Amino acid sequence: MGLVDPVKDCMADVMAVRAGFESRGDVVARRGEDVETLDNTIAEDKARSEAFNLIFDSDASHTDQKGSIQTLTERMTQHLINEEE
């Protein structure tokens, strides 16, 4: 059995979901979690951080893929793109 690399495993999951080869729910289930429970936890965390005006680099509504804070223009552009979809 080969060595396990959790970073590569995680990146492989991200790539598979983004490419549409696997659903996010499948990845969550494979990790032994329930997707609805996870989604509720994420929503609660997000609501709590917004209540305290906290911004984390993992929040795509406020940051780009590198974790940098998005400008207002970038956020508005993404909002308009999402509305058109």
HTML snippet that shows the backbone in 3Dmol.js (N, CA, C, O; Angstrom):
<script src="https://3Dmol.org/build/3Dmol-min.js"></script>
<div id="view" style="width:600px;height:400px;position:relative"></div>
<script>
const pdb = `
ATOM      1  N   MET A   1       0.857  -1.186   0.000  1.00  0.00           N
ATOM      2  CA  MET A   1       0.000   0.000   0.000  1.00  0.00           C
ATOM      3  C   MET A   1       0.898   1.243   0.000  1.00  0.00           C
ATOM      4  O   MET A   1       1.866   1.316   0.758  1.00  0.00           O
ATOM      5  N   GLY A   2       0.572   2.210  -0.848  1.00  0.00           N
ATOM      6  CA  GLY A   2       1.364   3.427  -0.961  1.00  0.00           C
ATOM      7  C   GLY A   2       1.076   4.403   0.154  1.00  0.00           C
ATOM      8  O   GLY A   2       0.125   4.242   0.918  1.00  0.00           O
ATOM      9  N   LEU A   3       1.908   5.410   0.232  1.00  0.00           N
ATOM     10  CA  LEU A   3       1.723   6.463   1.220  1.00  0.00           C
ATOM     11  C   LEU A   3       0.492   7.303   0.879  1.00  0.00           C
ATOM     12  O   LEU A   3       0.157   7.482  -0.291  1.00  0.00           O
ATOM     13  N   VAL A   4      -0.160   7.803   1.890  1.00  0.00           N
ATOM     14  CA  VAL A   4      -1.341   8.637   1.708  1.00  0.00           C
ATOM     15  C   VAL A   4      -0.906  10.098   1.767  1.00  0.00           C
ATOM     16  O   VAL A   4      -0.162  10.502   2.661  1.00  0.00           O
ATOM     17  N   ASP A   5      -1.378  10.876   0.808  1.00  0.00           N
ATOM     18  CA  ASP A   5      -1.082  12.312   0.794  1.00  0.00           C
ATOM     19  C   ASP A   5      -2.414  13.047   0.862  1.00  0.00           C
ATOM     20  O   ASP A   5      -3.073  13.206  -0.166  1.00  0.00           O
ATOM     21  N   PRO A   6      -2.836  13.505   2.057  1.00  0.00           N
ATOM     22  CA  PRO A   6      -4.154  14.122   2.206  1.00  0.00           C
ATOM     23  C   PRO A   6      -4.342  15.379   1.363  1.00  0.00           C
ATOM     24  O   PRO A   6      -5.460  15.670   0.938  1.00  0.00           O
ATOM     25  N   VAL A   7      -3.274  16.125   1.115  1.00  0.00           N
ATOM     26  CA  VAL A   7      -3.397  17.334   0.297  1.00  0.00           C
ATOM     27  C   VAL A   7      -3.717  16.949  -1.147  1.00  0.00           C
ATOM     28  O   VAL A   7      -4.607  17.533  -1.766  1.00  0.00           O
ATOM     29  N   LYS A   8      -2.994  15.971  -1.680  1.00  0.00           N
ATOM     30  CA  LYS A   8      -3.266  15.521  -3.050  1.00  0.00           C
ATOM     31  C   LYS A   8      -4.648  14.882  -3.158  1.00  0.00           C
ATOM     32  O   LYS A   8      -5.352  15.077  -4.149  1.00  0.00           O
ATOM     33  N   ASP A   9      -5.033  14.118  -2.133  1.00  0.00           N
ATOM     34  CA  ASP A   9      -6.364  13.510  -2.141  1.00  0.00           C
ATOM     35  C   ASP A   9      -7.449  14.576  -2.169  1.00  0.00           C
ATOM     36  O   ASP A   9      -8.424  14.459  -2.912  1.00  0.00           O
ATOM     37  N   CYS A  10      -7.279  15.616  -1.360  1.00  0.00           N
ATOM     38  CA  CYS A  10      -8.256  16.702  -1.307  1.00  0.00           C
ATOM     39  C   CYS A  10      -8.316  17.437  -2.644  1.00  0.00           C
ATOM     40  O   CYS A  10      -9.400  17.728  -3.150  1.00  0.00           O
ATOM     41  N   MET A  11      -7.152  17.734  -3.210  1.00  0.00           N
ATOM     42  CA  MET A  11      -7.117  18.435  -4.504  1.00  0.00           C
ATOM     43  C   MET A  11      -7.745  17.581  -5.598  1.00  0.00           C
ATOM     44  O   MET A  11      -8.406  18.114  -6.490  1.00  0.00           O
ATOM     45  N   ALA A  12      -7.552  16.277  -5.545  1.00  0.00           N
ATOM     46  CA  ALA A  12      -8.171  15.381  -6.521  1.00  0.00           C
ATOM     47  C   ALA A  12      -9.696  15.434  -6.395  1.00  0.00           C
ATOM     48  O   ALA A  12     -10.406  15.438  -7.400  1.00  0.00           O
ATOM     49  N   ASP A  13     -10.190  15.475  -5.161  1.00  0.00           N
ATOM     50  CA  ASP A  13     -11.641  15.595  -4.945  1.00  0.00           C
ATOM     51  C   ASP A  13     -12.164  16.919  -5.494  1.00  0.00           C
ATOM     52  O   ASP A  13     -13.198  16.950  -6.161  1.00  0.00           O
ATOM     53  N   VAL A  14     -11.454  18.010  -5.215  1.00  0.00           N
ATOM     54  CA  VAL A  14     -11.860  19.332  -5.709  1.00  0.00           C
ATOM     55  C   VAL A  14     -11.926  19.319  -7.233  1.00  0.00           C
ATOM     56  O   VAL A  14     -12.893  19.798  -7.826  1.00  0.00           O
ATOM     57  N   MET A  15     -10.903  18.775  -7.852  1.00  0.00           N
ATOM     58  CA  MET A  15     -10.853  18.746  -9.308  1.00  0.00           C
ATOM     59  C   MET A  15     -11.972  17.878  -9.894  1.00  0.00           C
ATOM     60  O   MET A  15     -12.575  18.245 -10.902  1.00  0.00           O
ATOM     61  N   ALA A  16     -12.247  16.740  -9.271  1.00  0.00           N
ATOM     62  CA  ALA A  16     -13.301  15.849  -9.759  1.00  0.00           C
ATOM     63  C   ALA A  16     -14.672  16.508  -9.668  1.00  0.00           C
ATOM     64  O   ALA A  16     -15.492  16.371 -10.576  1.00  0.00           O
ATOM     65  N   VAL A  17     -14.922  17.224  -8.571  1.00  0.00           N
ATOM     66  CA  VAL A  17     -16.210  17.910  -8.408  1.00  0.00           C
ATOM     67  C   VAL A  17     -16.325  19.057  -9.404  1.00  0.00           C
ATOM     68  O   VAL A  17     -17.363  19.215 -10.046  1.00  0.00           O
ATOM     69  N   ARG A  18     -15.276  19.854  -9.539  1.00  0.00           N
ATOM     70  CA  ARG A  18     -15.302  20.989 -10.465  1.00  0.00           C
ATOM     71  C   ARG A  18     -15.474  20.541 -11.904  1.00  0.00           C
ATOM     72  O   ARG A  18     -16.124  21.227 -12.693  1.00  0.00           O
ATOM     73  N   ALA A  19     -14.895  19.390 -12.259  1.00  0.00           N
ATOM     74  CA  ALA A  19     -14.995  18.883 -13.629  1.00  0.00           C
ATOM     75  C   ALA A  19     -16.317  18.165 -13.877  1.00  0.00           C
ATOM     76  O   ALA A  19     -16.639  17.830 -15.017  1.00  0.00           O
ATOM     77  N   GLY A  20     -17.078  17.930 -12.821  1.00  0.00           N
ATOM     78  CA  GLY A  20     -18.359  17.257 -12.960  1.00  0.00           C
ATOM     79  C   GLY A  20     -18.248  15.746 -13.013  1.00  0.00           C
ATOM     80  O   GLY A  20     -19.206  15.067 -13.382  1.00  0.00           O
ATOM     81  N   PHE A  21     -17.087  15.208 -12.647  1.00  0.00           N
ATOM     82  CA  PHE A  21     -16.900  13.764 -12.651  1.00  0.00           C
ATOM     83  C   PHE A  21     -17.478  13.103 -11.411  1.00  0.00           C
ATOM     84  O   PHE A  21     -17.729  11.898 -11.391  1.00  0.00           O
ATOM     85  N   GLU A  22     -17.683  13.905 -10.381  1.00  0.00           N
ATOM     86  CA  GLU A  22     -18.195  13.391  -9.119  1.00  0.00           C
ATOM     87  C   GLU A  22     -18.984  14.505  -8.444  1.00  0.00           C
ATOM     88  O   GLU A  22     -18.676  15.685  -8.613  1.00  0.00           O
ATOM     89  N   SER A  23     -19.998  14.126  -7.684  1.00  0.00           N
ATOM     90  CA  SER A  23     -20.770  15.153  -6.981  1.00  0.00           C
ATOM     91  C   SER A  23     -20.125  15.454  -5.629  1.00  0.00           C
ATOM     92  O   SER A  23     -19.416  14.625  -5.060  1.00  0.00           O
ATOM     93  N   ARG A  24     -20.390  16.658  -5.135  1.00  0.00           N
ATOM     94  CA  ARG A  24     -19.906  17.044  -3.820  1.00  0.00           C
ATOM     95  C   ARG A  24     -20.461  16.095  -2.764  1.00  0.00           C
ATOM     96  O   ARG A  24     -19.757  15.722  -1.825  1.00  0.00           O
ATOM     97  N   GLY A  25     -21.714  15.710  -2.918  1.00  0.00           N
ATOM     98  CA  GLY A  25     -22.333  14.773  -1.979  1.00  0.00           C
ATOM     99  C   GLY A  25     -21.629  13.428  -1.946  1.00  0.00           C
ATOM    100  O   GLY A  25     -21.490  12.826  -0.881  1.00  0.00           O
ATOM    101  N   ASP A  26     -21.179  12.946  -3.117  1.00  0.00           N
ATOM    102  CA  ASP A  26     -20.437  11.682  -3.166  1.00  0.00           C
ATOM    103  C   ASP A  26     -19.121  11.786  -2.400  1.00  0.00           C
ATOM    104  O   ASP A  26     -18.746  10.872  -1.666  1.00  0.00           O
ATOM    105  N   VAL A  27     -18.426  12.906  -2.577  1.00  0.00           N
ATOM    106  CA  VAL A  27     -17.147  13.110  -1.881  1.00  0.00           C
ATOM    107  C   VAL A  27     -17.383  13.154  -0.375  1.00  0.00           C
ATOM    108  O   VAL A  27     -16.646  12.531   0.389  1.00  0.00           O
ATOM    109  N   VAL A  28     -18.398  13.880   0.049  1.00  0.00           N
ATOM    110  CA  VAL A  28     -18.709  13.991   1.478  1.00  0.00           C
ATOM    111  C   VAL A  28     -19.059  12.623   2.047  1.00  0.00           C
ATOM    112  O   VAL A  28     -18.601  12.261   3.131  1.00  0.00           O
ATOM    113  N   ALA A  29     -19.873  11.861   1.315  1.00  0.00           N
ATOM    114  CA  ALA A  29     -20.271  10.528   1.783  1.00  0.00           C
ATOM    115  C   ALA A  29     -19.063   9.599   1.881  1.00  0.00           C
ATOM    116  O   ALA A  29     -18.955   8.824   2.831  1.00  0.00           O
ATOM    117  N   ARG A  30     -18.165   9.670   0.917  1.00  0.00           N
ATOM    118  CA  ARG A  30     -16.974   8.826   0.945  1.00  0.00           C
ATOM    119  C   ARG A  30     -16.114   9.129   2.174  1.00  0.00           C
ATOM    120  O   ARG A  30     -15.407   8.257   2.678  1.00  0.00           O
ATOM    121  N   ARG A  31     -16.183  10.349   2.638  1.00  0.00           N
ATOM    122  CA  ARG A  31     -15.433  10.733   3.843  1.00  0.00           C
ATOM    123  C   ARG A  31     -16.183  10.369   5.128  1.00  0.00           C
ATOM    124  O   ARG A  31     -15.712  10.647   6.230  1.00  0.00           O
ATOM    125  N   GLY A  32     -17.348   9.749   4.974  1.00  0.00           N
ATOM    126  CA  GLY A  32     -18.090   9.270   6.132  1.00  0.00           C
ATOM    127  C   GLY A  32     -19.011  10.295   6.762  1.00  0.00           C
ATOM    128  O   GLY A  32     -19.457  10.120   7.896  1.00  0.00           O
ATOM    129  N   GLU A  33     -19.300  11.366   6.032  1.00  0.00           N
ATOM    130  CA  GLU A  33     -20.162  12.420   6.556  1.00  0.00           C
ATOM    131  C   GLU A  33     -21.482  12.453   5.790  1.00  0.00           C
ATOM    132  O   GLU A  33     -21.588  11.897   4.697  1.00  0.00           O
ATOM    133  N   ASP A  34     -22.473  13.099   6.365  1.00  0.00           N
ATOM    134  CA  ASP A  34     -23.765  13.313   5.721  1.00  0.00           C
ATOM    135  C   ASP A  34     -23.773  14.719   5.133  1.00  0.00           C
ATOM    136  O   ASP A  34     -23.502  15.690   5.839  1.00  0.00           O
ATOM    137  N   VAL A  35     -24.086  14.832   3.836  1.00  0.00           N
ATOM    138  CA  VAL A  35     -23.996  16.130   3.161  1.00  0.00           C
ATOM    139  C   VAL A  35     -24.965  17.152   3.755  1.00  0.00           C
ATOM    140  O   VAL A  35     -24.623  18.332   3.842  1.00  0.00           O
ATOM    141  N   GLU A  36     -26.151  16.736   4.160  1.00  0.00           N
ATOM    142  CA  GLU A  36     -27.110  17.686   4.743  1.00  0.00           C
ATOM    143  C   GLU A  36     -26.609  18.222   6.084  1.00  0.00           C
ATOM    144  O   GLU A  36     -26.747  19.411   6.371  1.00  0.00           O
ATOM    145  N   THR A  37     -26.036  17.354   6.891  1.00  0.00           N
ATOM    146  CA  THR A  37     -25.467  17.787   8.170  1.00  0.00           C
ATOM    147  C   THR A  37     -24.313  18.752   7.932  1.00  0.00           C
ATOM    148  O   THR A  37     -24.207  19.782   8.598  1.00  0.00           O
ATOM    149  N   LEU A  38     -23.450  18.412   6.979  1.00  0.00           N
ATOM    150  CA  LEU A  38     -22.330  19.289   6.652  1.00  0.00           C
ATOM    151  C   LEU A  38     -22.817  20.647   6.149  1.00  0.00           C
ATOM    152  O   LEU A  38     -22.300  21.684   6.563  1.00  0.00           O
ATOM    153  N   ASP A  39     -23.812  20.644   5.257  1.00  0.00           N
ATOM    154  CA  ASP A  39     -24.341  21.906   4.731  1.00  0.00           C
ATOM    155  C   ASP A  39     -24.940  22.768   5.835  1.00  0.00           C
ATOM    156  O   ASP A  39     -24.762  23.985   5.838  1.00  0.00           O
ATOM    157  N   ASN A  40     -25.651  22.142   6.774  1.00  0.00           N
ATOM    158  CA  ASN A  40     -26.211  22.896   7.896  1.00  0.00           C
ATOM    159  C   ASN A  40     -25.102  23.499   8.760  1.00  0.00           C
ATOM    160  O   ASN A  40     -25.206  24.644   9.201  1.00  0.00           O
ATOM    161  N   THR A  41     -24.064  22.739   8.993  1.00  0.00           N
ATOM    162  CA  THR A  41     -22.937  23.240   9.785  1.00  0.00           C
ATOM    163  C   THR A  41     -22.266  24.412   9.081  1.00  0.00           C
ATOM    164  O   THR A  41     -21.955  25.419   9.717  1.00  0.00           O
ATOM    165  N   ILE A  42     -22.039  24.292   7.775  1.00  0.00           N
ATOM    166  CA  ILE A  42     -21.418  25.366   7.010  1.00  0.00           C
ATOM    167  C   ILE A  42     -22.293  26.623   7.042  1.00  0.00           C
ATOM    168  O   ILE A  42     -21.790  27.731   7.228  1.00  0.00           O
ATOM    169  N   ALA A  43     -23.622  26.440   6.857  1.00  0.00           N
ATOM    170  CA  ALA A  43     -24.537  27.586   6.882  1.00  0.00           C
ATOM    171  C   ALA A  43     -24.535  28.270   8.244  1.00  0.00           C
ATOM    172  O   ALA A  43     -24.554  29.498   8.327  1.00  0.00           O
ATOM    173  N   GLU A  44     -24.512  27.473   9.311  1.00  0.00           N
ATOM    174  CA  GLU A  44     -24.467  28.050  10.661  1.00  0.00           C
ATOM    175  C   GLU A  44     -23.158  28.806  10.885  1.00  0.00           C
ATOM    176  O   GLU A  44     -23.160  29.896  11.456  1.00  0.00           O
ATOM    177  N   ASP A  45     -22.044  28.231  10.436  1.00  0.00           N
ATOM    178  CA  ASP A  45     -20.750  28.900  10.572  1.00  0.00           C
ATOM    179  C   ASP A  45     -20.733  30.215   9.805  1.00  0.00           C
ATOM    180  O   ASP A  45     -20.248  31.230  10.305  1.00  0.00           O
ATOM    181  N   LYS A  46     -21.269  30.189   8.585  1.00  0.00           N
ATOM    182  CA  LYS A  46     -21.281  31.398   7.755  1.00  0.00           C
ATOM    183  C   LYS A  46     -22.147  32.486   8.398  1.00  0.00           C
ATOM    184  O   LYS A  46     -21.754  33.652   8.441  1.00  0.00           O
ATOM    185  N   ALA A  47     -23.326  32.102   8.896  1.00  0.00           N
ATOM    186  CA  ALA A  47     -24.209  33.075   9.541  1.00  0.00           C
ATOM    187  C   ALA A  47     -23.546  33.687  10.775  1.00  0.00           C
ATOM    188  O   ALA A  47     -23.651  34.889  11.018  1.00  0.00           O
ATOM    189  N   ARG A  48     -22.865  32.845  11.545  1.00  0.00           N
ATOM    190  CA  ARG A  48     -22.191  33.329  12.742  1.00  0.00           C
ATOM    191  C   ARG A  48     -21.053  34.282  12.379  1.00  0.00           C
ATOM    192  O   ARG A  48     -20.890  35.322  13.017  1.00  0.00           O
ATOM    193  N   SER A  49     -20.271  33.938  11.364  1.00  0.00           N
ATOM    194  CA  SER A  49     -19.158  34.816  10.980  1.00  0.00           C
ATOM    195  C   SER A  49     -19.676  36.128  10.402  1.00  0.00           C
ATOM    196  O   SER A  49     -19.075  37.178  10.630  1.00  0.00           O
ATOM    197  N   GLU A  50     -20.780  36.088   9.659  1.00  0.00           N
ATOM    198  CA  GLU A  50     -21.357  37.319   9.116  1.00  0.00           C
ATOM    199  C   GLU A  50     -21.908  38.202  10.228  1.00  0.00           C
ATOM    200  O   GLU A  50     -21.826  39.428  10.152  1.00  0.00           O
ATOM    201  N   ALA A  51     -22.469  37.580  11.258  1.00  0.00           N
ATOM    202  CA  ALA A  51     -23.011  38.352  12.385  1.00  0.00           C
ATOM    203  C   ALA A  51     -21.917  39.153  13.088  1.00  0.00           C
ATOM    204  O   ALA A  51     -22.175  40.226  13.633  1.00  0.00           O
ATOM    205  N   PHE A  52     -20.694  38.621  13.069  1.00  0.00           N
ATOM    206  CA  PHE A  52     -19.563  39.303  13.703  1.00  0.00           C
ATOM    207  C   PHE A  52     -18.663  39.996  12.682  1.00  0.00           C
ATOM    208  O   PHE A  52     -17.572  40.457  13.015  1.00  0.00           O
ATOM    209  N   ASN A  53     -19.139  40.065  11.420  1.00  0.00           N
ATOM    210  CA  ASN A  53     -18.389  40.707  10.339  1.00  0.00           C
ATOM    211  C   ASN A  53     -16.992  40.105  10.181  1.00  0.00           C
ATOM    212  O   ASN A  53     -16.011  40.823   9.988  1.00  0.00           O
ATOM    213  N   LEU A  54     -16.922  38.768  10.268  1.00  0.00           N
ATOM    214  CA  LEU A  54     -15.657  38.062  10.106  1.00  0.00           C
ATOM    215  C   LEU A  54     -15.549  37.568   8.667  1.00  0.00           C
ATOM    216  O   LEU A  54     -16.521  37.057   8.110  1.00  0.00           O
ATOM    217  N   ILE A  55     -14.385  37.719   8.071  1.00  0.00           N
ATOM    218  CA  ILE A  55     -14.149  37.244   6.715  1.00  0.00           C
ATOM    219  C   ILE A  55     -12.984  36.266   6.749  1.00  0.00           C
ATOM    220  O   ILE A  55     -11.889  36.594   7.204  1.00  0.00           O
ATOM    221  N   PHE A  56     -13.242  35.055   6.257  1.00  0.00           N
ATOM    222  CA  PHE A  56     -12.212  34.027   6.186  1.00  0.00           C
ATOM    223  C   PHE A  56     -11.858  33.776   4.728  1.00  0.00           C
ATOM    224  O   PHE A  56     -12.701  33.936   3.845  1.00  0.00           O
ATOM    225  N   ASP A  57     -10.617  33.384   4.473  1.00  0.00           N
ATOM    226  CA  ASP A  57     -10.203  33.193   3.086  1.00  0.00           C
ATOM    227  C   ASP A  57     -10.900  32.013   2.422  1.00  0.00           C
ATOM    228  O   ASP A  57     -10.783  31.840   1.208  1.00  0.00           O
ATOM    229  N   SER A  58     -11.616  31.203   3.180  1.00  0.00           N
ATOM    230  CA  SER A  58     -12.362  30.088   2.610  1.00  0.00           C
ATOM    231  C   SER A  58     -13.751  30.502   2.118  1.00  0.00           C
ATOM    232  O   SER A  58     -14.454  29.692   1.515  1.00  0.00           O
ATOM    233  N   ASP A  59     -14.151  31.740   2.365  1.00  0.00           N
ATOM    234  CA  ASP A  59     -15.479  32.211   1.981  1.00  0.00           C
ATOM    235  C   ASP A  59     -15.431  32.824   0.580  1.00  0.00           C
ATOM    236  O   ASP A  59     -14.991  33.961   0.406  1.00  0.00           O
ATOM    237  N   ALA A  60     -15.883  32.067  -0.404  1.00  0.00           N
ATOM    238  CA  ALA A  60     -15.807  32.504  -1.803  1.00  0.00           C
ATOM    239  C   ALA A  60     -16.680  33.714  -2.107  1.00  0.00           C
ATOM    240  O   ALA A  60     -16.505  34.347  -3.148  1.00  0.00           O
ATOM    241  N   SER A  61     -17.607  34.047  -1.230  1.00  0.00           N
ATOM    242  CA  SER A  61     -18.418  35.244  -1.469  1.00  0.00           C
ATOM    243  C   SER A  61     -17.655  36.515  -1.132  1.00  0.00           C
ATOM    244  O   SER A  61     -18.084  37.617  -1.475  1.00  0.00           O
ATOM    245  N   HIS A  62     -16.503  36.353  -0.448  1.00  0.00           N
ATOM    246  CA  HIS A  62     -15.693  37.512  -0.072  1.00  0.00           C
ATOM    247  C   HIS A  62     -14.257  37.456  -0.587  1.00  0.00           C
ATOM    248  O   HIS A  62     -13.572  38.478  -0.626  1.00  0.00           O
ATOM    249  N   THR A  63     -13.801  36.278  -0.980  1.00  0.00           N
ATOM    250  CA  THR A  63     -12.405  36.119  -1.379  1.00  0.00           C
ATOM    251  C   THR A  63     -12.302  35.423  -2.727  1.00  0.00           C
ATOM    252  O   THR A  63     -13.252  34.787  -3.184  1.00  0.00           O
ATOM    253  N   ASP A  64     -11.133  35.549  -3.361  1.00  0.00           N
ATOM    254  CA  ASP A  64     -10.893  34.839  -4.605  1.00  0.00           C
ATOM    255  C   ASP A  64     -10.253  33.481  -4.294  1.00  0.00           C
ATOM    256  O   ASP A  64     -10.117  33.119  -3.126  1.00  0.00           O
ATOM    257  N   GLN A  65      -9.860  32.729  -5.324  1.00  0.00           N
ATOM    258  CA  GLN A  65      -9.300  31.391  -5.098  1.00  0.00           C
ATOM    259  C   GLN A  65      -8.002  31.410  -4.312  1.00  0.00           C
ATOM    260  O   GLN A  65      -7.625  30.396  -3.725  1.00  0.00           O
ATOM    261  N   LYS A  66      -7.314  32.532  -4.289  1.00  0.00           N
ATOM    262  CA  LYS A  66      -6.061  32.630  -3.539  1.00  0.00           C
ATOM    263  C   LYS A  66      -6.300  33.095  -2.108  1.00  0.00           C
ATOM    264  O   LYS A  66      -5.357  33.172  -1.320  1.00  0.00           O
ATOM    265  N   GLY A  67      -7.557  33.407  -1.757  1.00  0.00           N
ATOM    266  CA  GLY A  67      -7.861  33.869  -0.408  1.00  0.00           C
ATOM    267  C   GLY A  67      -7.781  35.367  -0.249  1.00  0.00           C
ATOM    268  O   GLY A  67      -7.936  35.879   0.860  1.00  0.00           O
ATOM    269  N   SER A  68      -7.539  36.092  -1.349  1.00  0.00           N
ATOM    270  CA  SER A  68      -7.466  37.553  -1.282  1.00  0.00           C
ATOM    271  C   SER A  68      -8.874  38.143  -1.253  1.00  0.00           C
ATOM    272  O   SER A  68      -9.789  37.620  -1.889  1.00  0.00           O
ATOM    273  N   ILE A  69      -9.035  39.218  -0.522  1.00  0.00           N
ATOM    274  CA  ILE A  69     -10.329  39.889  -0.451  1.00  0.00           C
ATOM    275  C   ILE A  69     -10.704  40.405  -1.830  1.00  0.00           C
ATOM    276  O   ILE A  69      -9.903  41.068  -2.489  1.00  0.00           O
ATOM    277  N   GLN A  70     -11.919  40.104  -2.264  1.00  0.00           N
ATOM    278  CA  GLN A  70     -12.399  40.581  -3.551  1.00  0.00           C
ATOM    279  C   GLN A  70     -12.759  42.058  -3.459  1.00  0.00           C
ATOM    280  O   GLN A  70     -13.203  42.539  -2.417  1.00  0.00           O
ATOM    281  N   THR A  71     -12.560  42.767  -4.561  1.00  0.00           N
ATOM    282  CA  THR A  71     -13.003  44.152  -4.618  1.00  0.00           C
ATOM    283  C   THR A  71     -14.505  44.168  -4.819  1.00  0.00           C
ATOM    284  O   THR A  71     -15.095  43.160  -5.209  1.00  0.00           O
ATOM    285  N   LEU A  72     -15.121  45.297  -4.558  1.00  0.00           N
ATOM    286  CA  LEU A  72     -16.560  45.437  -4.755  1.00  0.00           C
ATOM    287  C   LEU A  72     -16.922  45.153  -6.203  1.00  0.00           C
ATOM    288  O   LEU A  72     -17.941  44.516  -6.468  1.00  0.00           O
ATOM    289  N   THR A  73     -16.108  45.613  -7.145  1.00  0.00           N
ATOM    290  CA  THR A  73     -16.372  45.378  -8.563  1.00  0.00           C
ATOM    291  C   THR A  73     -16.368  43.887  -8.873  1.00  0.00           C
ATOM    292  O   THR A  73     -17.243  43.404  -9.592  1.00  0.00           O
ATOM    293  N   GLU A  74     -15.395  43.153  -8.339  1.00  0.00           N
ATOM    294  CA  GLU A  74     -15.328  41.712  -8.565  1.00  0.00           C
ATOM    295  C   GLU A  74     -16.548  41.002  -7.988  1.00  0.00           C
ATOM    296  O   GLU A  74     -17.106  40.101  -8.613  1.00  0.00           O
ATOM    297  N   ARG A  75     -16.951  41.413  -6.801  1.00  0.00           N
ATOM    298  CA  ARG A  75     -18.112  40.780  -6.164  1.00  0.00           C
ATOM    299  C   ARG A  75     -19.392  41.068  -6.939  1.00  0.00           C
ATOM    300  O   ARG A  75     -20.229  40.181  -7.102  1.00  0.00           O
ATOM    301  N   MET A  76     -19.551  42.305  -7.420  1.00  0.00           N
ATOM    302  CA  MET A  76     -20.744  42.662  -8.189  1.00  0.00           C
ATOM    303  C   MET A  76     -20.770  41.923  -9.523  1.00  0.00           C
ATOM    304  O   MET A  76     -21.831  41.471  -9.954  1.00  0.00           O
ATOM    305  N   THR A  77     -19.629  41.794 -10.176  1.00  0.00           N
ATOM    306  CA  THR A  77     -19.548  41.063 -11.440  1.00  0.00           C
ATOM    307  C   THR A  77     -19.947  39.612 -11.240  1.00  0.00           C
ATOM    308  O   THR A  77     -20.724  39.067 -12.024  1.00  0.00           O
ATOM    309  N   GLN A  78     -19.419  38.978 -10.192  1.00  0.00           N
ATOM    310  CA  GLN A  78     -19.769  37.587  -9.918  1.00  0.00           C
ATOM    311  C   GLN A  78     -21.252  37.453  -9.587  1.00  0.00           C
ATOM    312  O   GLN A  78     -21.890  36.482  -9.993  1.00  0.00           O
ATOM    313  N   HIS A  79     -21.801  38.405  -8.862  1.00  0.00           N
ATOM    314  CA  HIS A  79     -23.224  38.389  -8.529  1.00  0.00           C
ATOM    315  C   HIS A  79     -24.069  38.454  -9.800  1.00  0.00           C
ATOM    316  O   HIS A  79     -25.049  37.721  -9.930  1.00  0.00           O
ATOM    317  N   LEU A  80     -23.698  39.321 -10.735  1.00  0.00           N
ATOM    318  CA  LEU A  80     -24.439  39.447 -11.990  1.00  0.00           C
ATOM    319  C   LEU A  80     -24.332  38.175 -12.826  1.00  0.00           C
ATOM    320  O   LEU A  80     -25.311  37.757 -13.444  1.00  0.00           O
ATOM    321  N   ILE A  81     -23.161  37.562 -12.850  1.00  0.00           N
ATOM    322  CA  ILE A  81     -22.989  36.307 -13.579  1.00  0.00           C
ATOM    323  C   ILE A  81     -23.878  35.235 -12.991  1.00  0.00           C
ATOM    324  O   ILE A  81     -24.526  34.492 -13.729  1.00  0.00           O
ATOM    325  N   ASN A  82     -23.918  35.143 -11.663  1.00  0.00           N
ATOM    326  CA  ASN A  82     -24.741  34.146 -10.999  1.00  0.00           C
ATOM    327  C   ASN A  82     -26.222  34.371 -11.267  1.00  0.00           C
ATOM    328  O   ASN A  82     -26.968  33.401 -11.400  1.00  0.00           O
ATOM    329  N   GLU A  83     -26.663  35.605 -11.349  1.00  0.00           N
ATOM    330  CA  GLU A  83     -28.064  35.901 -11.633  1.00  0.00           C
ATOM    331  C   GLU A  83     -28.461  35.463 -13.034  1.00  0.00           C
ATOM    332  O   GLU A  83     -29.595  35.037 -13.254  1.00  0.00           O
ATOM    333  N   GLU A  84     -27.524  35.566 -13.992  1.00  0.00           N
ATOM    334  CA  GLU A  84     -27.823  35.189 -15.370  1.00  0.00           C
ATOM    335  C   GLU A  84     -27.927  33.679 -15.545  1.00  0.00           C
ATOM    336  O   GLU A  84     -28.592  33.208 -16.468  1.00  0.00           O
ATOM    337  N   GLU A  85     -27.280  32.922 -14.675  1.00  0.00           N
ATOM    338  CA  GLU A  85     -27.269  31.453 -14.807  1.00  0.00           C
ATOM    339  C   GLU A  85     -28.533  30.829 -14.364  1.00  0.00           C
ATOM    340  O   GLU A  85     -28.670  29.607 -14.416  1.00  0.00           O
TER     341      GLU A  85
END
`;
const viewer = $3Dmol.createViewer("view");
viewer.addModel(pdb, "pdb");
viewer.setStyle({}, {cartoon: {color: "spectrum"}});
viewer.zoomTo();
viewer.render();
</script>
